[in-house]
Structures are given as C-alpha cells and as structure tokens.
Amino acid sequence: MPEENTAVAEPYSAPGHKKTDSAPLVLTLLDDLMLSVRVQATIDALGYRFQSADDLVGLASVLEDACPAAVVLNLTAGLLPLPEVLARLRSLPGGMPPVIAFFPHVLADLGRAARDAGCTLVVPRSRFMAEMPDLLRRAIRRQVPVVRSDARSDG
C-alpha cells in the first residue's frame, strides 16, 4: 500500500513577493462570488493582502483597522452608495487610496458617473479582468493616472 502524503502545501506567493502583515492591503467591494474568488486569488498571487466589505458597516469596520493601499470596486454591486464610499475613503489619514472601478461596457454612463465622482481608474470589466495584475501593481505604487472611463464594447 503506498504511503499517503500528509504534507500541507504552503500558500502560493508570487516570485519575489512574500506576503506579510505589512504587505499592501487591497480592499475589495464586490458582490459576485466567482468574481471575488478571481480577484482575491490575483491579489494573493501578487503578494498583497485583501479584505472585502459588503456594506457601509463592513466598510467602516475595515477602515477602522487598516488603511488600504488600493480599492477594487464593482460599480454594479449596488451594495454600497458610491458617494458615501468615496467620502469615507477621502477621510482616511493618508487621503483616498487609488480606486479601480469597473463596469459592464453596456453601462458606460455608470463608468462616466464613477469617473466624475472621483474614482482613480474606471474601466470596463473585460479590461479590468484582462489587465488586473498590472492595474493592481500600478495602483499599489500609486502610478495609476486618472483616466476617462473607457466605454469601448469589449466588456
């Protein structure tokens, strides 16, 4: 009978990244479980930490304990009113962290409203998913320029 391997695998960490308690925190504001899993797996693979919030109480709780280095926001989540979210983020001691917001390409008005409200980067969901690692790295380094919402039909 073959011997059973009982070793526990270490969590994956991207080469050159060792996740620690001091690793940058990415706050996710999402309401789609499958999407959350993909986003959180990418954040983890980059060596960053993540926390998520589902409502204003959860957001307040996260912000009491930590200042996120970046925020990922699904504009169709509908769980959190955007003006209140941005107001709470602006009130952080270090100012508002970069906010990466995404939307379905068919809802370009939603993207424009988020840009006008002050989200740092507003892109269609398809672009966010395709470029997520790079967008997160740039946001953490605060190298994300404020851009116009992209209403191309690729999402």
Residue pairs with C-beta under 8 A, 6 or more apart in sequence:
11 19
11 44
12 44
12 45
13 19
13 44
13 45
13 47
14 45
14 46
14 47
16 47
17 23
17 46
17 47
18 47
19 44
19 47
19 48
19 49
21 49
23 47
23 48
23 49
24 48
24 49
24 69
24 70
24 140
25 48
25 49
25 50
25 51
25 66
25 67
25 68
25 69
26 43
26 48
26 49
26 50
26 51
26 68
26 69
26 70
26 71
26 72
26 136
26 140
27 50
27 51
27 52
27 53
27 59
27 62
27 68
27 70
27 71
27 72
27 97
28 36
28 39
28 40
28 43
28 50
28 51
28 52
28 53
28 71
28 72
29 52
29 53
29 59
29 71
29 72
29 73
29 74
29 77
29 79
29 80
29 85
30 36
30 39
30 52
30 72
30 73
30 74
30 77
31 54
31 74
31 77
31 78
31 79
32 74
32 77
35 74
36 52
38 129
38 132
39 50
39 72
39 132
40 50
40 52
42 132
42 133
42 136
43 49
43 50
43 136
44 50
45 133
46 133
46 136
46 137
48 69
48 136
48 140
51 62
51 66
51 68
52 58
53 59
53 61
53 62
53 80
54 79
55 79
55 80
56 80
56 81
56 84
56 85
56 88
59 80
59 85
59 88
60 88
62 68
63 88
63 89
63 92
67 92
67 93
67 94
67 97
68 97
69 97
69 98
69 139
69 140
70 97
70 98
70 99
70 100
70 136
70 139
70 140
71 89
71 97
71 98
71 99
71 100
72 100
72 102
72 136
73 82
73 85
73 99
73 100
73 101
73 102
73 114
73 119
74 101
74 102
74 103
74 125
75 82
75 101
75 102
75 103
75 107
75 110
75 111
75 114
75 122
76 103
76 104
76 107
76 110
82 113
82 114
82 117
82 119
83 117
86 96
86 99
86 117
86 118
86 119
89 96
89 97
89 99
90 96
90 118
96 118
97 139
98 120
98 121
98 139
98 140
98 142
98 144
99 118
99 119
99 120
99 121
100 119
100 120
100 121
100 123
100 128
100 135
100 136
100 139
100 144
101 111
101 114
101 119
101 121
101 122
101 123
102 122
102 123
102 124
102 125
102 127
102 128
103 110
103 111
103 114
103 122
103 124
103 125
103 149
103 155
104 110
104 124
104 125
104 155
105 124
105 125
105 126
105 151
105 152
105 153
105 154
105 155
106 153
106 155
108 149
108 151
111 122
111 123
111 124
111 149
111 150
111 151
112 122
112 149
112 151
114 122
114 149
115 122
115 146
115 147
115 148
115 149
120 139
120 144
120 146
121 135
121 139
121 144
121 145
121 146
121 147
122 147
122 148
122 149
122 150
123 131
123 135
123 147
123 149
123 150
124 150
124 151
124 152
124 154
124 155
125 155
126 154
126 155
127 150
127 152
127 154
127 155
128 135
135 144
138 144
